[in-house]
Amino acid sequence: MHEMSLAEGILELVEQAAQAQGFSRVREINLEIGALAGVETEALAFCLESVLKGSLAEGARVNFAAVPGEGWCLNCGTTVPIAALYDPCPRCGGYQVQATGGTQMRVKDLLVE
């Protein structure tokens, strides 16, 4: 389950930010997760609950914002919405679509004390 390593990475980012900015408590973590990132939100939430215990983010509310998938169709020469990697272009039906958006997960911001 790679969501556990993602949760550990999020905690590491939070701890680094706390050290750099001098805050002692995190009340809220806002994440953006792309539709094409391959992240199971429920599994990540479960892992975060475990990983954040005993940390400065224990009990923090975790919010997930979905980022839609987007791709560039080489046949049409246009940007199109895609639901999954290797989906055909919804305009022309071609399979030469390169993912250009919705492929990443990031910590958008933190609410801290």
Biopython code that builds the backbone (N, CA, C, O; Angstrom):
import numpy as np
from Bio.PDB.StructureBuilder import StructureBuilder

atoms = [
    (1, "MET", "N", (0.856, -1.175, 0.000)),
    (1, "MET", "CA", (0.000, 0.000, 0.000)),
    (1, "MET", "C", (0.898, 1.232, 0.000)),
    (1, "MET", "O", (1.531, 1.535, 1.011)),
    (2, "HIS", "N", (0.959, 1.937, -1.110)),
    (2, "HIS", "CA", (1.829, 3.108, -1.185)),
    (2, "HIS", "C", (1.239, 4.317, -0.471)),
    (2, "HIS", "O", (1.933, 5.316, -0.282)),
    (3, "GLU", "N", (-0.023, 4.248, -0.074)),
    (3, "GLU", "CA", (-0.630, 5.357, 0.662)),
    (3, "GLU", "C", (0.053, 5.569, 2.017)),
    (3, "GLU", "O", (0.098, 6.694, 2.515)),
    (4, "MET", "N", (0.584, 4.496, 2.618)),
    (4, "MET", "CA", (1.296, 4.636, 3.890)),
    (4, "MET", "C", (2.559, 5.466, 3.694)),
    (4, "MET", "O", (2.858, 6.341, 4.507)),
    (5, "SER", "N", (3.295, 5.201, 2.633)),
    (5, "SER", "CA", (4.505, 6.007, 2.394)),
    (5, "SER", "C", (4.136, 7.444, 2.028)),
    (5, "SER", "O", (4.875, 8.371, 2.361)),
    (6, "LEU", "N", (3.009, 7.642, 1.350)),
    (6, "LEU", "CA", (2.547, 9.006, 1.078)),
    (6, "LEU", "C", (2.202, 9.727, 2.376)),
    (6, "LEU", "O", (2.544, 10.896, 2.550)),
    (7, "ALA", "N", (1.528, 9.035, 3.280)),
    (7, "ALA", "CA", (1.177, 9.630, 4.576)),
    (7, "ALA", "C", (2.434, 9.996, 5.360)),
    (7, "ALA", "O", (2.490, 11.058, 5.979)),
    (8, "GLU", "N", (3.432, 9.132, 5.338)),
    (8, "GLU", "CA", (4.693, 9.427, 6.029)),
    (8, "GLU", "C", (5.390, 10.626, 5.394)),
    (8, "GLU", "O", (5.990, 11.440, 6.097)),
    (9, "GLY", "N", (5.317, 10.738, 4.076)),
    (9, "GLY", "CA", (5.896, 11.882, 3.380)),
    (9, "GLY", "C", (5.189, 13.185, 3.728)),
    (9, "GLY", "O", (5.826, 14.229, 3.869)),
    (10, "ILE", "N", (3.867, 13.117, 3.866)),
    (10, "ILE", "CA", (3.104, 14.308, 4.257)),
    (10, "ILE", "C", (3.519, 14.755, 5.649)),
    (10, "ILE", "O", (3.730, 15.945, 5.881)),
    (11, "LEU", "N", (3.639, 13.810, 6.578)),
    (11, "LEU", "CA", (4.082, 14.158, 7.933)),
    (11, "LEU", "C", (5.476, 14.777, 7.898)),
    (11, "LEU", "O", (5.740, 15.743, 8.614)),
    (12, "GLU", "N", (6.354, 14.243, 7.088)),
    (12, "GLU", "CA", (7.704, 14.794, 6.980)),
    (12, "GLU", "C", (7.665, 16.239, 6.467)),
    (12, "GLU", "O", (8.390, 17.096, 6.973)),
    (13, "LEU", "N", (6.829, 16.509, 5.473)),
    (13, "LEU", "CA", (6.678, 17.877, 4.966)),
    (13, "LEU", "C", (6.146, 18.811, 6.046)),
    (13, "LEU", "O", (6.621, 19.938, 6.185)),
    (14, "VAL", "N", (5.166, 18.346, 6.809)),
    (14, "VAL", "CA", (4.587, 19.150, 7.889)),
    (14, "VAL", "C", (5.644, 19.448, 8.950)),
    (14, "VAL", "O", (5.746, 20.580, 9.424)),
    (15, "GLU", "N", (6.427, 18.444, 9.323)),
    (15, "GLU", "CA", (7.473, 18.653, 10.333)),
    (15, "GLU", "C", (8.549, 19.609, 9.831)),
    (15, "GLU", "O", (9.044, 20.435, 10.598)),
    (16, "GLN", "N", (8.918, 19.510, 8.556)),
    (16, "GLN", "CA", (9.908, 20.428, 7.996)),
    (16, "GLN", "C", (9.373, 21.858, 7.985)),
    (16, "GLN", "O", (10.105, 22.801, 8.285)),
    (17, "ALA", "N", (8.103, 22.017, 7.640)),
    (17, "ALA", "CA", (7.499, 23.357, 7.640)),
    (17, "ALA", "C", (7.445, 23.920, 9.053)),
    (17, "ALA", "O", (7.686, 25.110, 9.257)),
    (18, "ALA", "N", (7.130, 23.073, 10.031)),
    (18, "ALA", "CA", (7.076, 23.519, 11.426)),
    (18, "ALA", "C", (8.445, 23.987, 11.894)),
    (18, "ALA", "O", (8.560, 25.005, 12.576)),
    (19, "GLN", "N", (9.465, 23.255, 11.532)),
    (19, "GLN", "CA", (10.818, 23.631, 11.923)),
    (19, "GLN", "C", (11.230, 24.947, 11.247)),
    (19, "GLN", "O", (11.837, 25.808, 11.883)),
    (20, "ALA", "N", (10.905, 25.096, 9.980)),
    (20, "ALA", "CA", (11.302, 26.296, 9.240)),
    (20, "ALA", "C", (10.500, 27.533, 9.652)),
    (20, "ALA", "O", (11.027, 28.645, 9.652)),
    (21, "GLN", "N", (9.212, 27.335, 10.005)),
    (21, "GLN", "CA", (8.343, 28.478, 10.266)),
    (21, "GLN", "C", (7.992, 28.661, 11.735)),
    (21, "GLN", "O", (7.371, 29.658, 12.104)),
    (22, "GLY", "N", (8.381, 27.712, 12.574)),
    (22, "GLY", "CA", (8.227, 27.886, 14.009)),
    (22, "GLY", "C", (6.828, 27.704, 14.576)),
    (22, "GLY", "O", (6.509, 28.309, 15.600)),
    (23, "PHE", "N", (5.994, 26.905, 13.961)),
    (23, "PHE", "CA", (4.691, 26.638, 14.566)),
    (23, "PHE", "C", (4.741, 25.320, 15.337)),
    (23, "PHE", "O", (5.597, 24.473, 15.081)),
    (24, "SER", "N", (3.812, 25.158, 16.285)),
    (24, "SER", "CA", (3.862, 23.988, 17.163)),
    (24, "SER", "C", (2.677, 23.047, 17.019)),
    (24, "SER", "O", (2.686, 21.954, 17.584)),
    (25, "ARG", "N", (1.662, 23.452, 16.276)),
    (25, "ARG", "CA", (0.462, 22.625, 16.153)),
    (25, "ARG", "C", (-0.159, 22.834, 14.775)),
    (25, "ARG", "O", (-0.206, 23.951, 14.259)),
    (26, "VAL", "N", (-0.631, 21.741, 14.194)),
    (26, "VAL", "CA", (-1.332, 21.801, 12.915)),
    (26, "VAL", "C", (-2.785, 21.418, 13.165)),
    (26, "VAL", "O", (-3.082, 20.345, 13.690)),
    (27, "ARG", "N", (-3.678, 22.318, 12.778)),
    (27, "ARG", "CA", (-5.116, 22.069, 12.978)),
    (27, "ARG", "C", (-5.776, 21.501, 11.728)),
    (27, "ARG", "O", (-6.772, 20.782, 11.814)),
    (28, "GLU", "N", (-5.211, 21.830, 10.558)),
    (28, "GLU", "CA", (-5.838, 21.400, 9.306)),
    (28, "GLU", "C", (-4.772, 21.204, 8.232)),
    (28, "GLU", "O", (-3.832, 21.990, 8.119)),
    (29, "ILE", "N", (-4.936, 20.143, 7.448)),
    (29, "ILE", "CA", (-4.062, 19.853, 6.317)),
    (29, "ILE", "C", (-4.939, 19.794, 5.079)),
    (29, "ILE", "O", (-5.902, 19.028, 5.038)),
    (30, "ASN", "N", (-4.620, 20.590, 4.074)),
    (30, "ASN", "CA", (-5.385, 20.607, 2.825)),
    (30, "ASN", "C", (-4.547, 19.993, 1.714)),
    (30, "ASN", "O", (-3.460, 20.473, 1.392)),
    (31, "LEU", "N", (-5.074, 18.924, 1.139)),
    (31, "LEU", "CA", (-4.374, 18.190, 0.095)),
    (31, "LEU", "C", (-5.118, 18.324, -1.226)),
    (31, "LEU", "O", (-6.348, 18.378, -1.251)),
    (32, "GLU", "N", (-4.376, 18.376, -2.313)),
    (32, "GLU", "CA", (-4.937, 18.288, -3.658)),
    (32, "GLU", "C", (-4.470, 16.966, -4.248)),
    (32, "GLU", "O", (-3.276, 16.667, -4.274)),
    (33, "ILE", "N", (-5.434, 16.176, -4.723)),
    (33, "ILE", "CA", (-5.106, 14.863, -5.276)),
    (33, "ILE", "C", (-5.677, 14.764, -6.687)),
    (33, "ILE", "O", (-6.886, 14.873, -6.890)),
    (34, "GLY", "N", (-4.800, 14.559, -7.643)),
    (34, "GLY", "CA", (-5.211, 14.438, -9.032)),
    (34, "GLY", "C", (-5.924, 13.134, -9.305)),
    (34, "GLY", "O", (-5.611, 12.100, -8.714)),
    (35, "ALA", "N", (-6.891, 13.195, -10.213)),
    (35, "ALA", "CA", (-7.658, 12.010, -10.587)),
    (35, "ALA", "C", (-6.767, 10.936, -11.213)),
    (35, "ALA", "O", (-7.117, 9.756, -11.197)),
    (36, "LEU", "N", (-5.630, 11.335, -11.758)),
    (36, "LEU", "CA", (-4.723, 10.402, -12.418)),
    (36, "LEU", "C", (-3.514, 10.051, -11.548)),
    (36, "LEU", "O", (-2.577, 9.412, -12.026)),
    (37, "ALA", "N", (-3.525, 10.461, -10.281)),
    (37, "ALA", "CA", (-2.369, 10.267, -9.399)),
    (37, "ALA", "C", (-2.271, 8.853, -8.844)),
    (37, "ALA", "O", (-1.224, 8.471, -8.322)),
    (38, "GLY", "N", (-3.327, 8.078, -8.947)),
    (38, "GLY", "CA", (-3.285, 6.701, -8.440)),
    (38, "GLY", "C", (-3.327, 6.622, -6.927)),
    (38, "GLY", "O", (-2.767, 5.695, -6.343)),
    (39, "VAL", "N", (-3.981, 7.578, -6.282)),
    (39, "VAL", "CA", (-4.066, 7.620, -4.824)),
    (39, "VAL", "C", (-5.493, 7.287, -4.400)),
    (39, "VAL", "O", (-6.450, 7.907, -4.864)),
    (40, "GLU", "N", (-5.622, 6.315, -3.526)),
    (40, "GLU", "CA", (-6.924, 5.972, -2.956)),
    (40, "GLU", "C", (-7.142, 6.871, -1.740)),
    (40, "GLU", "O", (-6.464, 6.717, -0.724)),
    (41, "THR", "N", (-8.075, 7.798, -1.840)),
    (41, "THR", "CA", (-8.295, 8.803, -0.804)),
    (41, "THR", "C", (-8.651, 8.167, 0.539)),
    (41, "THR", "O", (-8.133, 8.585, 1.575)),
    (42, "GLU", "N", (-9.529, 7.163, 0.533)),
    (42, "GLU", "CA", (-9.927, 6.532, 1.796)),
    (42, "GLU", "C", (-8.748, 5.839, 2.467)),
    (42, "GLU", "O", (-8.589, 5.906, 3.685)),
    (43, "ALA", "N", (-7.922, 5.170, 1.661)),
    (43, "ALA", "CA", (-6.744, 4.500, 2.211)),
    (43, "ALA", "C", (-5.761, 5.523, 2.760)),
    (43, "ALA", "O", (-5.170, 5.306, 3.819)),
    (44, "LEU", "N", (-5.578, 6.635, 2.056)),
    (44, "LEU", "CA", (-4.670, 7.680, 2.534)),
    (44, "LEU", "C", (-5.183, 8.284, 3.837)),
    (44, "LEU", "O", (-4.399, 8.538, 4.752)),
    (45, "ALA", "N", (-6.487, 8.516, 3.931)),
    (45, "ALA", "CA", (-7.069, 9.060, 5.165)),
    (45, "ALA", "C", (-6.815, 8.110, 6.332)),
    (45, "ALA", "O", (-6.466, 8.553, 7.426)),
    (46, "PHE", "N", (-6.985, 6.819, 6.109)),
    (46, "PHE", "CA", (-6.746, 5.818, 7.140)),
    (46, "PHE", "C", (-5.275, 5.832, 7.572)),
    (46, "PHE", "O", (-4.972, 5.796, 8.764)),
    (47, "CYS", "N", (-4.375, 5.884, 6.602)),
    (47, "CYS", "CA", (-2.942, 5.896, 6.906)),
    (47, "CYS", "C", (-2.537, 7.177, 7.639)),
    (47, "CYS", "O", (-1.729, 7.137, 8.567)),
    (48, "LEU", "N", (-3.097, 8.306, 7.221)),
    (48, "LEU", "CA", (-2.779, 9.562, 7.894)),
    (48, "LEU", "C", (-3.223, 9.546, 9.344)),
    (48, "LEU", "O", (-2.518, 10.063, 10.211)),
    (49, "GLU", "N", (-4.368, 8.968, 9.619)),
    (49, "GLU", "CA", (-4.850, 8.882, 10.996)),
    (49, "GLU", "C", (-3.833, 8.153, 11.868)),
    (49, "GLU", "O", (-3.591, 8.549, 13.008)),
    (50, "SER", "N", (-3.246, 7.102, 11.338)),
    (50, "SER", "CA", (-2.247, 6.335, 12.079)),
    (50, "SER", "C", (-0.914, 7.081, 12.179)),
    (50, "SER", "O", (-0.321, 7.155, 13.255)),
    (51, "VAL", "N", (-0.449, 7.627, 11.064)),
    (51, "VAL", "CA", (0.865, 8.271, 11.007)),
    (51, "VAL", "C", (0.910, 9.560, 11.831)),
    (51, "VAL", "O", (1.941, 9.882, 12.420)),
    (52, "LEU", "N", (-0.200, 10.294, 11.875)),
    (52, "LEU", "CA", (-0.203, 11.584, 12.565)),
    (52, "LEU", "C", (-0.313, 11.457, 14.083)),
    (52, "LEU", "O", (-0.094, 12.435, 14.799)),
    (53, "LYS", "N", (-0.650, 10.264, 14.585)),
    (53, "LYS", "CA", (-0.742, 10.078, 16.040)),
    (53, "LYS", "C", (0.599, 10.381, 16.695)),
    (53, "LYS", "O", (1.647, 9.916, 16.248)),
    (54, "GLY", "N", (0.544, 11.166, 17.760)),
    (54, "GLY", "CA", (1.755, 11.508, 18.497)),
    (54, "GLY", "C", (2.585, 12.604, 17.854)),
    (54, "GLY", "O", (3.668, 12.918, 18.347)),
    (55, "SER", "N", (2.105, 13.194, 16.765)),
    (55, "SER", "CA", (2.852, 14.251, 16.089)),
    (55, "SER", "C", (2.190, 15.600, 16.340)),
    (55, "SER", "O", (1.141, 15.672, 16.980)),
    (56, "LEU", "N", (2.796, 16.654, 15.841)),
    (56, "LEU", "CA", (2.216, 17.981, 15.979)),
    (56, "LEU", "C", (0.934, 18.135, 15.163)),
    (56, "LEU", "O", (0.240, 19.143, 15.291)),
    (57, "ALA", "N", (0.617, 17.156, 14.335)),
    (57, "ALA", "CA", (-0.603, 17.189, 13.528)),
    (57, "ALA", "C", (-1.644, 16.176, 14.007)),
    (57, "ALA", "O", (-2.629, 15.921, 13.313)),
    (58, "GLU", "N", (-1.428, 15.603, 15.188)),
    (58, "GLU", "CA", (-2.411, 14.650, 15.697)),
    (58, "GLU", "C", (-3.759, 15.345, 15.862)),
    (58, "GLU", "O", (-3.841, 16.429, 16.439)),
    (59, "GLY", "N", (-4.805, 14.718, 15.355)),
    (59, "GLY", "CA", (-6.142, 15.279, 15.442)),
    (59, "GLY", "C", (-6.449, 16.345, 14.404)),
    (59, "GLY", "O", (-7.553, 16.890, 14.392)),
    (60, "ALA", "N", (-5.502, 16.651, 13.540)),
    (60, "ALA", "CA", (-5.729, 17.666, 12.507)),
    (60, "ALA", "C", (-6.788, 17.186, 11.521)),
    (60, "ALA", "O", (-6.858, 16.004, 11.183)),
    (61, "ARG", "N", (-7.588, 18.105, 11.079)),
    (61, "ARG", "CA", (-8.573, 17.791, 10.041)),
    (61, "ARG", "C", (-7.833, 17.718, 8.712)),
    (61, "ARG", "O", (-7.027, 18.592, 8.394)),
    (62, "VAL", "N", (-8.108, 16.681, 7.942)),
    (62, "VAL", "CA", (-7.477, 16.516, 6.631)),
    (62, "VAL", "C", (-8.558, 16.672, 5.564)),
    (62, "VAL", "O", (-9.542, 15.933, 5.547)),
    (63, "ASN", "N", (-8.360, 17.644, 4.678)),
    (63, "ASN", "CA", (-9.308, 17.917, 3.594)),
    (63, "ASN", "C", (-8.692, 17.485, 2.272)),
    (63, "ASN", "O", (-7.515, 17.729, 2.006)),
    (64, "PHE", "N", (-9.506, 16.843, 1.453)),
    (64, "PHE", "CA", (-9.060, 16.369, 0.146)),
    (64, "PHE", "C", (-9.797, 17.138, -0.949)),
    (64, "PHE", "O", (-11.027, 17.190, -0.958)),
    (65, "ALA", "N", (-9.049, 17.727, -1.858)),
    (65, "ALA", "CA", (-9.634, 18.399, -3.019)),
    (65, "ALA", "C", (-9.221, 17.615, -4.263)),
    (65, "ALA", "O", (-8.036, 17.371, -4.491)),
    (66, "ALA", "N", (-10.204, 17.228, -5.054)),
    (66, "ALA", "CA", (-9.938, 16.465, -6.278)),
    (66, "ALA", "C", (-9.552, 17.402, -7.414)),
    (66, "ALA", "O", (-10.168, 18.449, -7.614)),
    (67, "VAL", "N", (-8.527, 17.011, -8.148)),
    (67, "VAL", "CA", (-8.084, 17.757, -9.320)),
    (67, "VAL", "C", (-8.384, 16.872, -10.536)),
    (67, "VAL", "O", (-7.893, 15.745, -10.605)),
    (68, "PRO", "N", (-9.175, 17.355, -11.489)),
    (68, "PRO", "CA", (-9.551, 16.513, -12.629)),
    (68, "PRO", "C", (-8.364, 16.189, -13.532)),
    (68, "PRO", "O", (-7.385, 16.932, -13.604)),
    (69, "GLY", "N", (-8.485, 15.058, -14.212)),
    (69, "GLY", "CA", (-7.457, 14.662, -15.172)),
    (69, "GLY", "C", (-7.588, 15.453, -16.459)),
    (69, "GLY", "O", (-8.685, 15.808, -16.891)),
    (70, "GLU", "N", (-6.441, 15.716, -17.056)),
    (70, "GLU", "CA", (-6.409, 16.508, -18.282)),
    (70, "GLU", "C", (-5.297, 15.971, -19.161)),
    (70, "GLU", "O", (-4.261, 15.535, -18.659)),
    (71, "GLY", "N", (-5.502, 15.999, -20.470)),
    (71, "GLY", "CA", (-4.482, 15.505, -21.377)),
    (71, "GLY", "C", (-4.418, 16.310, -22.654)),
    (71, "GLY", "O", (-5.345, 17.043, -22.997)),
    (72, "TRP", "N", (-3.301, 16.160, -23.352)),
    (72, "TRP", "CA", (-3.091, 16.819, -24.643)),
    (72, "TRP", "C", (-3.193, 15.736, -25.711)),
    (72, "TRP", "O", (-2.411, 14.785, -25.728)),
    (73, "CYS", "N", (-4.171, 15.897, -26.602)),
    (73, "CYS", "CA", (-4.359, 14.936, -27.686)),
    (73, "CYS", "C", (-3.455, 15.324, -28.851)),
    (73, "CYS", "O", (-3.556, 16.424, -29.395)),
    (74, "LEU", "N", (-2.577, 14.408, -29.219)),
    (74, "LEU", "CA", (-1.663, 14.684, -30.329)),
    (74, "LEU", "C", (-2.397, 14.690, -31.665)),
    (74, "LEU", "O", (-1.983, 15.376, -32.599)),
    (75, "ASN", "N", (-3.487, 13.925, -31.759)),
    (75, "ASN", "CA", (-4.260, 13.890, -33.007)),
    (75, "ASN", "C", (-5.021, 15.191, -33.228)),
    (75, "ASN", "O", (-4.968, 15.772, -34.312)),
    (76, "CYS", "N", (-5.729, 15.646, -32.197)),
    (76, "CYS", "CA", (-6.565, 16.863, -32.290)),
    (76, "CYS", "C", (-5.768, 18.137, -32.083)),
    (76, "CYS", "O", (-6.130, 19.201, -32.585)),
    (77, "GLY", "N", (-4.681, 18.016, -31.338)),
    (77, "GLY", "CA", (-3.920, 19.200, -30.975)),
    (77, "GLY", "C", (-4.658, 20.065, -29.973)),
    (77, "GLY", "O", (-4.595, 21.292, -30.037)),
    (78, "THR", "N", (-5.365, 19.419, -29.037)),
    (78, "THR", "CA", (-6.143, 20.173, -28.059)),
    (78, "THR", "C", (-6.063, 19.523, -26.680)),
    (78, "THR", "O", (-5.747, 18.340, -26.551)),
    (79, "THR", "N", (-6.355, 20.318, -25.659)),
    (79, "THR", "CA", (-6.409, 19.821, -24.288)),
    (79, "THR", "C", (-7.807, 19.271, -24.038)),
    (79, "THR", "O", (-8.809, 19.913, -24.355)),
    (80, "VAL", "N", (-7.858, 18.051, -23.454)),
    (80, "VAL", "CA", (-9.145, 17.391, -23.232)),
    (80, "VAL", "C", (-9.191, 16.818, -21.815)),
    (80, "VAL", "O", (-8.151, 16.493, -21.242)),
    (81, "PRO", "N", (-10.387, 16.694, -21.252)),
    (81, "PRO", "CA", (-10.517, 16.032, -19.953)),
    (81, "PRO", "C", (-10.387, 14.526, -20.128)),
    (81, "PRO", "O", (-10.918, 13.957, -21.082)),
    (82, "ILE", "N", (-9.673, 13.878, -19.197)),
    (82, "ILE", "CA", (-9.576, 12.410, -19.218)),
    (82, "ILE", "C", (-9.791, 11.883, -17.806)),
    (82, "ILE", "O", (-9.383, 12.507, -16.826)),
    (83, "ALA", "N", (-10.431, 10.739, -17.719)),
    (83, "ALA", "CA", (-10.745, 10.141, -16.426)),
    (83, "ALA", "C", (-9.679, 9.158, -15.968)),
    (83, "ALA", "O", (-9.542, 8.912, -14.770)),
    (84, "ALA", "N", (-8.929, 8.598, -16.893)),
    (84, "ALA", "CA", (-7.904, 7.610, -16.548)),
    (84, "ALA", "C", (-6.766, 7.708, -17.565)),
    (84, "ALA", "O", (-6.964, 8.118, -18.708)),
    (85, "LEU", "N", (-5.583, 7.325, -17.123)),
    (85, "LEU", "CA", (-4.450, 7.274, -18.034)),
    (85, "LEU", "C", (-4.776, 6.298, -19.161)),
    (85, "LEU", "O", (-5.413, 5.269, -18.935)),
    (86, "TYR", "N", (-4.348, 6.618, -20.337)),
    (86, "TYR", "CA", (-4.528, 5.789, -21.533)),
    (86, "TYR", "C", (-5.970, 5.732, -22.021)),
    (86, "TYR", "O", (-6.303, 4.883, -22.848)),
    (87, "ASP", "N", (-6.832, 6.617, -21.527)),
    (87, "ASP", "CA", (-8.173, 6.746, -22.081)),
    (87, "ASP", "C", (-8.065, 7.370, -23.474)),
    (87, "ASP", "O", (-7.135, 8.131, -23.741)),
    (88, "PRO", "N", (-9.007, 7.053, -24.356)),
    (88, "PRO", "CA", (-8.998, 7.701, -25.667)),
    (88, "PRO", "C", (-9.449, 9.151, -25.549)),
    (88, "PRO", "O", (-10.087, 9.541, -24.570)),
    (89, "CYS", "N", (-9.112, 9.928, -26.546)),
    (89, "CYS", "CA", (-9.537, 11.327, -26.611)),
    (89, "CYS", "C", (-11.060, 11.377, -26.732)),
    (89, "CYS", "O", (-11.623, 10.690, -27.584)),
    (90, "PRO", "N", (-11.741, 12.173, -25.901)),
    (90, "PRO", "CA", (-13.190, 12.261, -26.001)),
    (90, "PRO", "C", (-13.670, 13.001, -27.254)),
    (90, "PRO", "O", (-14.847, 12.922, -27.607)),
    (91, "ARG", "N", (-12.772, 13.712, -27.921)),
    (91, "ARG", "CA", (-13.156, 14.443, -29.152)),
    (91, "ARG", "C", (-13.015, 13.581, -30.399)),
    (91, "ARG", "O", (-13.940, 13.494, -31.207)),
    (92, "CYS", "N", (-11.841, 12.937, -30.558)),
    (92, "CYS", "CA", (-11.583, 12.223, -31.815)),
    (92, "CYS", "C", (-11.502, 10.704, -31.652)),
    (92, "CYS", "O", (-11.524, 9.970, -32.639)),
    (93, "GLY", "N", (-11.408, 10.237, -30.406)),
    (93, "GLY", "CA", (-11.324, 8.795, -30.170)),
    (93, "GLY", "C", (-9.919, 8.227, -30.272)),
    (93, "GLY", "O", (-9.717, 7.031, -30.061)),
    (94, "GLY", "N", (-8.948, 9.068, -30.593)),
    (94, "GLY", "CA", (-7.565, 8.613, -30.710)),
    (94, "GLY", "C", (-6.945, 8.308, -29.352)),
    (94, "GLY", "O", (-7.382, 8.812, -28.317)),
    (95, "TYR", "N", (-5.914, 7.467, -29.388)),
    (95, "TYR", "CA", (-5.266, 7.049, -28.140)),
    (95, "TYR", "C", (-3.927, 7.731, -27.894)),
    (95, "TYR", "O", (-3.177, 7.308, -27.015)),
    (96, "GLN", "N", (-3.619, 8.752, -28.636)),
    (96, "GLN", "CA", (-2.362, 9.469, -28.435)),
    (96, "GLN", "C", (-2.616, 10.688, -27.555)),
    (96, "GLN", "O", (-2.503, 11.831, -27.997)),
    (97, "VAL", "N", (-2.966, 10.412, -26.284)),
    (97, "VAL", "CA", (-3.263, 11.475, -25.327)),
    (97, "VAL", "C", (-2.213, 11.428, -24.218)),
    (97, "VAL", "O", (-2.054, 10.408, -23.549)),
    (98, "GLN", "N", (-1.509, 12.522, -24.032)),
    (98, "GLN", "CA", (-0.506, 12.615, -22.974)),
    (98, "GLN", "C", (-1.106, 13.362, -21.797)),
    (98, "GLN", "O", (-1.630, 14.466, -21.953)),
    (99, "ALA", "N", (-1.027, 12.753, -20.609)),
    (99, "ALA", "CA", (-1.555, 13.391, -19.401)),
    (99, "ALA", "C", (-0.771, 14.668, -19.107)),
    (99, "ALA", "O", (0.460, 14.668, -19.098)),
    (100, "THR", "N", (-1.504, 15.753, -18.867)),
    (100, "THR", "CA", (-0.867, 17.040, -18.568)),
    (100, "THR", "C", (-1.352, 17.637, -17.249)),
    (100, "THR", "O", (-0.777, 18.615, -16.772)),
    (101, "GLY", "N", (-2.384, 17.077, -16.660)),
    (101, "GLY", "CA", (-2.903, 17.602, -15.404)),
    (101, "GLY", "C", (-3.607, 16.527, -14.617)),
    (101, "GLY", "O", (-4.093, 15.546, -15.180)),
    (102, "GLY", "N", (-3.662, 16.712, -13.307)),
    (102, "GLY", "CA", (-4.324, 15.744, -12.448)),
    (102, "GLY", "C", (-3.488, 14.518, -12.156)),
    (102, "GLY", "O", (-4.026, 13.473, -11.791)),
    (103, "THR", "N", (-2.168, 14.629, -12.312)),
    (103, "THR", "CA", (-1.286, 13.480, -12.096)),
    (103, "THR", "C", (-0.540, 13.538, -10.762)),
    (103, "THR", "O", (0.192, 12.610, -10.420)),
    (104, "GLN", "N", (-0.721, 14.616, -10.015)),
    (104, "GLN", "CA", (0.073, 14.804, -8.807)),
    (104, "GLN", "C", (-0.785, 14.889, -7.557)),
    (104, "GLN", "O", (-1.999, 15.083, -7.616)),
    (105, "MET", "N", (-0.123, 14.738, -6.441)),
    (105, "MET", "CA", (-0.715, 15.000, -5.139)),
    (105, "MET", "C", (0.177, 16.030, -4.472)),
    (105, "MET", "O", (1.402, 15.945, -4.570)),
    (106, "ARG", "N", (-0.422, 17.003, -3.795)),
    (106, "ARG", "CA", (0.397, 17.993, -3.103)),
    (106, "ARG", "C", (-0.303, 18.489, -1.852)),
    (106, "ARG", "O", (-1.530, 18.471, -1.753)),
    (107, "VAL", "N", (0.504, 18.933, -0.899)),
    (107, "VAL", "CA", (-0.014, 19.606, 0.276)),
    (107, "VAL", "C", (-0.239, 21.051, -0.149)),
    (107, "VAL", "O", (0.716, 21.784, -0.405)),
    (108, "LYS", "N", (-1.490, 21.454, -0.222)),
    (108, "LYS", "CA", (-1.818, 22.799, -0.688)),
    (108, "LYS", "C", (-1.483, 23.820, 0.386)),
    (108, "LYS", "O", (-0.793, 24.803, 0.116)),
    (109, "ASP", "N", (-1.974, 23.591, 1.618)),
    (109, "ASP", "CA", (-1.658, 24.494, 2.721)),
    (109, "ASP", "C", (-2.016, 23.857, 4.053)),
    (109, "ASP", "O", (-2.644, 22.800, 4.119)),
    (110, "LEU", "N", (-1.594, 24.539, 5.112)),
    (110, "LEU", "CA", (-1.805, 24.078, 6.480)),
    (110, "LEU", "C", (-2.433, 25.203, 7.290)),
    (110, "LEU", "O", (-2.140, 26.377, 7.065)),
    (111, "LEU", "N", (-3.295, 24.841, 8.227)),
    (111, "LEU", "CA", (-3.788, 25.786, 9.219)),
    (111, "LEU", "C", (-3.063, 25.428, 10.504)),
    (111, "LEU", "O", (-3.200, 24.315, 11.011)),
    (112, "VAL", "N", (-2.283, 26.381, 11.036)),
    (112, "VAL", "CA", (-1.390, 26.088, 12.153)),
    (112, "VAL", "C", (-1.610, 27.043, 13.323)),
    (112, "VAL", "O", (-2.279, 28.068, 13.195)),
    (113, "GLU", "N", (-1.037, 26.683, 14.450)),
    (113, "GLU", "CA", (-1.048, 27.540, 15.659)),
    (113, "GLU", "C", (0.393, 27.837, 16.033)),
    (113, "GLU", "O", (0.644, 28.538, 17.013)),
]
sb = StructureBuilder()
sb.init_structure("model")
sb.init_model(0)
sb.init_chain("A")
sb.init_seg("    ")
for serial, (resi, resn, name, xyz) in enumerate(atoms, 1):
    if name == "N":
        sb.init_residue(resn, " ", resi, " ")
    sb.init_atom(name, np.array(xyz, "f"), 0.0, 1.0, " ", f" {name:<3s}", serial, name[0])
structure = sb.get_structure()
